[in-house]
Amino acid sequence: MELHEISFGKIIVLRDDIAEVIVDEGVNIDTDMVTEIHTCLLSIFANSFSLLINKSNSYSTQLDALIQFGELPAIDKIAVFAPNKMAKLSADFAADIPSSADLNIQVFTDRDEAFAWLI
């Protein structure tokens, strides 16, 4: 398992085509942070990939950052692991914004189910 530290969390390579993104507790993600994630992901993967977004920690994402996140063409699928009610509400909202319409996003309350869906 390959670990990449970013300034506000970490990216773990689970397979040669899947990474897990874990954001630190209390972070407010902005567009600069999305750029940092995109840069890191593009340095890891030569081809398209899927993401497991782990919402175990509580954090927020600015609307313009949510829109920007979905604009990376190399992303195939996104599974969001939302282990509690607030995380699920947040993930459902993010999956419903217009820029997410073309993305294949599913929200799960079980991490293993989220990973299995990506495979």
C-alpha positions as CSV (number, residue, x, y, z in Angstrom):
1,M,0.0,0.0,0.0
2,E,1.4,3.3,-1.1
3,L,0.8,6.4,1.0
4,H,1.0,10.0,-0.2
5,E,0.7,12.9,2.2
6,I,-1.0,16.1,1.2
7,S,-1.2,19.2,3.2
8,F,-4.7,18.4,4.6
9,G,-4.8,14.6,4.5
10,K,-3.6,11.6,2.7
11,I,-4.0,9.6,-0.5
12,I,-3.6,5.8,-0.2
13,V,-3.1,3.8,-3.4
14,L,-5.3,0.7,-2.9
15,R,-4.7,-0.8,-6.4
16,D,-3.1,0.4,-9.6
17,D,-6.4,2.0,-10.5
18,I,-7.9,3.0,-7.2
19,A,-6.9,5.5,-4.5
20,E,-8.5,6.4,-1.2
21,V,-8.7,10.0,-0.2
22,I,-8.8,10.8,3.6
23,V,-9.2,14.4,4.6
24,D,-8.1,15.6,8.1
25,E,-10.7,16.5,10.7
26,G,-12.0,20.1,10.5
27,V,-10.6,21.0,7.1
28,N,-12.5,23.4,4.8
29,I,-11.5,22.3,1.3
30,D,-11.0,25.1,-1.3
31,T,-10.0,25.2,-4.9
32,D,-6.3,25.3,-4.1
33,M,-6.6,22.1,-2.1
34,V,-8.5,20.4,-5.0
35,T,-5.6,21.4,-7.3
36,E,-3.3,19.8,-4.8
37,I,-5.3,16.5,-4.9
38,H,-5.5,16.5,-8.7
39,T,-1.8,17.1,-9.0
40,C,-1.0,14.3,-6.6
41,L,-3.4,11.9,-8.3
42,L,-2.0,12.7,-11.7
43,S,1.5,12.0,-10.4
44,I,0.4,8.6,-9.1
45,F,-1.7,7.3,-12.0
46,A,-0.7,7.2,-15.7
47,N,-4.1,6.2,-16.8
48,S,-7.7,6.7,-15.6
49,F,-8.5,5.7,-12.0
50,S,-11.3,5.5,-9.5
51,L,-11.5,7.1,-6.0
52,L,-12.8,6.0,-2.6
53,I,-13.5,9.2,-0.7
54,N,-13.4,8.4,3.0
55,K,-15.6,10.7,5.0
56,S,-14.8,9.2,8.4
57,N,-13.5,12.7,9.5
58,S,-15.8,15.7,9.5
59,Y,-14.8,18.3,7.0
60,S,-16.4,20.8,4.6
61,T,-15.9,21.6,0.9
62,Q,-16.6,24.9,-0.7
63,L,-19.1,24.7,-3.6
64,D,-16.5,25.9,-6.2
65,A,-14.1,23.3,-4.9
66,L,-16.8,20.6,-5.3
67,I,-17.4,21.7,-8.9
68,Q,-13.7,21.8,-9.7
69,F,-13.1,18.3,-8.1
70,G,-15.4,16.7,-10.7
71,E,-13.7,18.3,-13.6
72,L,-10.7,15.9,-13.7
73,P,-11.3,13.7,-16.8
74,A,-9.1,10.9,-15.5
75,I,-11.6,9.9,-12.8
76,D,-13.7,6.9,-13.8
77,K,-15.8,6.3,-10.7
78,I,-16.1,7.8,-7.2
79,A,-17.4,5.8,-4.2
80,V,-18.0,7.9,-1.1
81,F,-17.8,6.1,2.3
82,A,-20.1,8.0,4.6
83,P,-20.2,6.2,7.9
84,N,-22.7,8.5,9.7
85,K,-25.8,10.5,8.9
86,M,-24.1,13.9,8.6
87,A,-21.4,12.5,6.3
88,K,-24.1,10.8,4.1
89,L,-26.1,14.0,3.8
90,S,-23.0,15.9,2.8
91,A,-22.0,13.2,0.3
92,D,-25.5,13.0,-1.2
93,F,-25.5,16.8,-1.7
94,A,-22.1,16.8,-3.4
95,A,-23.1,13.9,-5.7
96,D,-26.2,16.0,-6.8
97,I,-24.4,19.2,-7.9
98,P,-24.6,19.8,-11.6
99,S,-20.8,19.2,-12.3
100,S,-21.2,15.8,-10.8
101,A,-23.9,14.8,-13.2
102,D,-21.5,13.2,-15.7
103,L,-19.5,11.4,-12.9
104,N,-20.3,7.9,-11.8
105,I,-20.7,8.5,-8.0
106,Q,-22.3,6.3,-5.4
107,V,-22.5,6.9,-1.7
108,F,-22.1,4.0,0.8
109,T,-22.3,3.6,4.5
110,D,-20.0,0.5,4.4
111,R,-16.4,1.0,3.3
112,D,-16.0,-2.6,2.0
113,E,-19.2,-2.2,-0.1
114,A,-17.8,1.1,-1.5
115,F,-14.5,-0.6,-2.4
116,A,-16.2,-3.6,-3.9
117,W,-18.3,-1.3,-6.1
118,L,-15.2,0.4,-7.5
119,I,-13.7,-3.0,-8.5
